[in-house]
């Protein structure tokens, strides 16, 4: 069901770990839903010079995190902000429809980490384009408690 | 990926390989002895004879009469037939059904369907080990109750329910008792007479028989509507030309399973207990799901905190190990297993469950391999997990 690229990034994830004193951190997802993604950014001169992640989740969630870190590394913040969930999924040679939400999570992790940096810098956070611009990402609905 | 690698198959609750002897026994009935049992000429009469002798053999294995055995397309059909058939046949008497919260979807969804049709359904809760409480069940009975359906053994956590006691209660109240025994038949001793069972579902491919064939046992005198309407097969109760080869395969497989049952139970229990003790002691933050003793001989179900089940399965697959999980991420839905939630697991812990189910071809060496492999996989995934506190000393990867 998974592409070879997904299996590769799952079995040999890139940039796993944490960054000490990161410039930006983004954590998205929910353990109730079965996936949680945390992304750490090191930023110099408006450019992402290092990135690490930690993820609790399925194969697609781990592979999406890994791919997302590869895609943002070396990019300016503006460039990184433009990386969509679709781009993450395409770089992984596709995800099964039920797993598209993992790529959405990856995009959200990038955005949350970038905005964390911006707020720490005293800058206004960038706004998400629209809540419905993701392609094919089903969210997890939290059960009523 | 695993084609040139040895496969360690530990998903026997999903399905089992058909025995070579079973396949051998089935083969003549595809071509040489293909006659329709309902026809009149000699080759058809031979087919009829074969079906009836299979029926007798299945009846013997279950402690039933041959006239109480109905061949179906498998466990799902048997469950659907039992539940809808009994509910509708008794609708004038009542419209209340009692079942448990941990039934297989093949029981759960038909009862939900009936609820939509105006029936009322009680879903009995289970305790933390997955056991239904007969006392609670008796309290749930009303004058309108026309069916009780409680599984013999759970497919996910392996807990064996007190069917004999439940059957006794049902019989004392004059209510038909159905049990989904798909995971139990051929794996633990069972008798429809001794266990007070009125309807029982079984499926051949769970005990080294072919897929696509099963049985519904219906005790004589049980009121039930047909499920498939059409021809007069199965004494007018289940239409459709008999799955001749499949029926032969089912009966042959059941014979083998019943014969080897005492030996296999011992062997699988030993493997099961080695796996449970080994994994719980080598992996911190792990817990056994299901009952510690009242448990299928071949079932292991363990939750590993801070990791997600599908990623465990994918990691195991790289070693050629086939297993299963109750995590939402493999189910096609976003909810984890209803069984794991019903025994009180949080969503997080339910997501981290691993089910290993044993079968006849498993060996001590395979169990060794699993015990050596799993701790490293969990350690690697935990090292990646933002939830893992990492305070305990982790196993070496």
Contacts between the chains, C-beta under 8 A, distances in Angstrom:
chain1	res1	chain2	res2	distance
A	2	B	314	7.8
A	7	B	1	8.0
A	7	B	314	7.5
A	10	B	311	7.2
A	10	B	314	6.0
A	11	B	314	8.0
A	11	B	315	7.8
A	11	B	318	6.3
A	13	B	384	6.7
A	16	B	383	7.4
A	16	B	384	5.4
A	27	B	386	6.9
A	31	B	347	7.1
A	31	B	348	4.3
A	31	B	351	7.5
A	31	B	387	6.1
A	32	B	346	7.9
A	32	B	347	4.2
A	32	B	348	6.6
A	33	B	328	7.6
A	33	B	334	6.5
A	33	B	347	7.6
A	34	B	308	5.5
A	34	B	327	6.0
A	34	B	328	5.3
A	34	B	329	5.5
A	34	B	334	7.6
A	34	B	336	7.0
A	34	B	347	7.4
A	34	B	351	4.3
A	35	B	308	6.9
A	35	B	329	7.8
A	36	B	386	5.8
A	36	B	387	6.5
A	37	B	386	7.6
A	38	B	386	4.2
A	54	B	384	6.0
A	54	B	385	6.4
A	54	B	386	4.0
A	55	B	384	6.1
A	55	B	385	7.2
A	55	B	386	6.9
A	56	B	306	6.5
A	56	B	307	6.9
A	56	B	308	6.0
A	56	B	384	7.9
A	56	B	385	4.4
A	56	B	386	5.9
A	56	B	387	4.9
A	56	B	388	7.9
A	57	B	308	5.1
A	57	B	311	6.9
A	57	B	329	7.4
A	58	B	308	5.4
A	58	B	309	7.9
A	58	B	310	3.9
A	58	B	311	5.6
A	58	B	327	7.2
A	58	B	329	3.7
A	58	B	330	7.8
A	59	B	310	5.8
A	59	B	311	5.4
A	59	B	314	4.5
A	60	B	329	7.9
A	61	B	308	7.5
A	61	B	311	7.9
A	62	B	311	6.1
A	62	B	384	6.7
A	98	B	332	6.0
A	138	B	334	7.1
A	140	B	328	8.0
A	140	B	334	4.7
A	141	B	334	7.2
A	143	B	335	7.8
A	143	B	347	7.4
